[in-house]
Amino acid sequence: MRRFEGKRVIVTGGASGIGKATVARFAAEGAAVVLTDIDGAAASAAATQIARETGATIHSFTADVSVKADDLATRQFALEKMGDIDILVNNAGIFYEDRFEDITEARWDAILAVDLKGSFLMSQAVVPYFKGKRSGVIINMASTNGLVGERNYSHYNAAKAGVVLLTKTLALELGPFNIRVNCVCPGYIATDSAVGINTPEFIKDYIEHKIPLRRLGKAEEVASVIAFLASDDASFVHGDAIVIDGGQLAE
Ligand SMILES: NC(=O)c1ccc[n+]([C@@H]2O[C@H](COP(=O)([O-])OP(=O)(O)OC[C@H]3O[C@@H](n4cnc5c(N)ncnc54)[C@H](O)[C@@H]3O)[C@@H](O)[C@H]2O)c1
């Protein structure tokens, strides 16, 4: 399938994990991609690797999604390099585990700045452009933690719940301009950073007791849903929060 032939995509936080798998998926289906990340060296390495593997055009760009000037620069860079922007994936995010009483103001601000404000600022950077051409697709990265609570993640849960409602509100405001907006809500996905914060015993117990499919998800399994939402296959899907969790929230 090459659903994105001729399409131009921005993926934030694309240097690793779900973001990198998403860039690879769009590239494999024919898109040109601007891959941004706060870690410029990792972004450049990921772009080079994916371009080599897929033959696609991938441009890397160093940007912090929580900084408005960086988001405006990302839009400018994308327009200069690709000539147009069709799809924005607001993937960049960070997570920490902290008991509520232990959360410092700095940690609270950091999570809200990257996971929620980053999606707001980057969307605000491209929406006037999308409105001008009366088309565009935005996909935000929420989480099952944006739909139900999880102990010791109140900052992260609050940010991701904000992403879900930001998505739905943008869908209301931007739908009349033919701009589709959705978000994805992954459960536990086996990226280095998500696996790295827990012990093997914790993960084994989590799989046995919480995930009906009895395994963690793969970054590629989130990327494939993002690609579906970005494609014309999802042309009437709008304002939705799609759960990708191996059945965890079924209970
Ligand atoms: N892995 C999971 O289980 C899981 C589950 C639900 C949601 N998510 C969400 O998916 C997204 C990706 O998670 P992941 O597991 O692939 O993590 P990851 O750490 O592998 O990837 C995140 C990327 O974002 C980049 N980044 C961090 N801060 C940034 C900033 N300020 N500006 C730009 N880039 C920045 C990092 O350098 C990194 O490359 C996050 O939004 C995360 O909250 C992950």
The ligand as an SDF file (V2000), in Angstrom:
LIG
                    3D

 44 48  0  0  0  0  0  0  0  0999 V2000
    5.3000    3.9500   24.9270 N   0  0  0  0  0  0  0  0  0  0  0  0
    4.1180    3.9520   25.4860 C   0  0  0  0  0  0  0  0  0  0  0  0
    3.7380    3.0040   26.2100 O   0  0  0  0  0  0  0  0  0  0  0  0
    3.1460    5.0660   25.2290 C   0  0  0  0  0  0  0  0  0  0  0  0
    1.7980    4.8780   25.5580 C   0  0  0  0  0  0  0  0  0  0  0  0
    0.8900    5.9090   25.3220 C   0  0  0  0  0  0  0  0  0  0  0  0
    1.3260    7.1000   24.7550 C   0  0  0  0  0  0  0  0  0  0  0  0
    2.6450    7.2470   24.4650 N   0  0  0  0  0  0  0  0  0  0  0  0
    3.0450    8.5320   23.8890 C   0  0  0  0  0  0  0  0  0  0  0  0
    3.6870    8.3190   22.6420 O   0  0  0  0  0  0  0  0  0  0  0  0
    4.6300    9.3540   22.4040 C   0  0  0  0  0  0  0  0  0  0  0  0
    5.9670    8.7390   22.0680 C   0  0  0  0  0  0  0  0  0  0  0  0
    6.3590    7.9160   23.1540 O   0  0  0  0  0  0  0  0  0  0  0  0
    7.5420    6.8490   23.0260 P   0  0  0  0  0  0  0  0  0  0  0  0
    7.2460    5.7460   23.9580 O   0  0  0  0  0  0  0  0  0  0  0  0
    7.8000    6.5620   21.5950 O   0  0  0  0  0  0  0  0  0  0  0  0
    8.7400    7.6930   23.6750 O   0  0  0  0  0  0  0  0  0  0  0  0
   10.2100    8.0070   23.1560 P   0  0  0  0  0  0  0  0  0  0  0  0
   10.9010    8.6090   24.3400 O   0  0  0  0  0  0  0  0  0  0  0  0
   10.8290    6.8070   22.5000 O   0  0  0  0  0  0  0  0  0  0  0  0
    9.9950    9.1030   22.0140 O   0  0  0  0  0  0  0  0  0  0  0  0
    9.6990   10.4210   22.3180 C   0  0  0  0  0  0  0  0  0  0  0  0
   10.5400   11.3250   21.4210 C   0  0  0  0  0  0  0  0  0  0  0  0
   10.1510   12.6700   21.6960 O   0  0  0  0  0  0  0  0  0  0  0  0
   11.3220   13.4590   21.7920 C   0  0  0  0  0  0  0  0  0  0  0  0
   11.0470   14.6330   22.6100 N   0  0  0  0  0  0  0  0  0  0  0  0
   10.9780   14.7060   23.9600 C   0  0  0  0  0  0  0  0  0  0  0  0
   10.7380   15.9650   24.3420 N   0  0  0  0  0  0  0  0  0  0  0  0
   10.6360   16.7030   23.2050 C   0  0  0  0  0  0  0  0  0  0  0  0
   10.3760   18.0550   22.9410 C   0  0  0  0  0  0  0  0  0  0  0  0
   10.2130   18.9600   23.9340 N   0  0  0  0  0  0  0  0  0  0  0  0
   10.3250   18.4700   21.6530 N   0  0  0  0  0  0  0  0  0  0  0  0
   10.5320   17.5880   20.6410 C   0  0  0  0  0  0  0  0  0  0  0  0
   10.7950   16.2910   20.8350 N   0  0  0  0  0  0  0  0  0  0  0  0
   10.8300   15.8500   22.1010 C   0  0  0  0  0  0  0  0  0  0  0  0
   12.3580   12.5330   22.4030 C   0  0  0  0  0  0  0  0  0  0  0  0
   13.6970   13.0050   22.1670 O   0  0  0  0  0  0  0  0  0  0  0  0
   12.0390   11.2190   21.7280 C   0  0  0  0  0  0  0  0  0  0  0  0
   12.7660   11.0330   20.5290 O   0  0  0  0  0  0  0  0  0  0  0  0
    4.6280   10.2290   23.6640 C   0  0  0  0  0  0  0  0  0  0  0  0
    3.7650   11.3360   23.4740 O   0  0  0  0  0  0  0  0  0  0  0  0
    4.0570    9.3000   24.7120 C   0  0  0  0  0  0  0  0  0  0  0  0
    3.4530    9.9850   25.7790 O   0  0  0  0  0  0  0  0  0  0  0  0
    3.5660    6.2690   24.6760 C   0  0  0  0  0  0  0  0  0  0  0  0
  1  2  1  0
  2  3  2  0
  2  4  1  0
  4  5  1  0
  4 44  2  0
  5  6  2  0
  6  7  1  0
  7  8  2  0
  8  9  1  0
  8 44  1  0
  9 10  1  0
  9 42  1  0
 10 11  1  0
 11 12  1  0
 11 40  1  0
 12 13  1  0
 13 14  1  0
 14 15  2  0
 14 16  1  0
 14 17  1  0
 17 18  1  0
 18 19  2  0
 18 20  1  0
 18 21  1  0
 21 22  1  0
 22 23  1  0
 23 24  1  0
 23 38  1  0
 24 25  1  0
 25 26  1  0
 25 36  1  0
 26 27  1  0
 26 35  1  0
 27 28  2  0
 28 29  1  0
 29 30  1  0
 29 35  2  0
 30 31  1  0
 30 32  2  0
 32 33  1  0
 33 34  2  0
 34 35  1  0
 36 37  1  0
 36 38  1  0
 38 39  1  0
 40 41  1  0
 40 42  1  0
 42 43  1  0
M  CHG  2   8   1  16  -1
M  END
$$$$
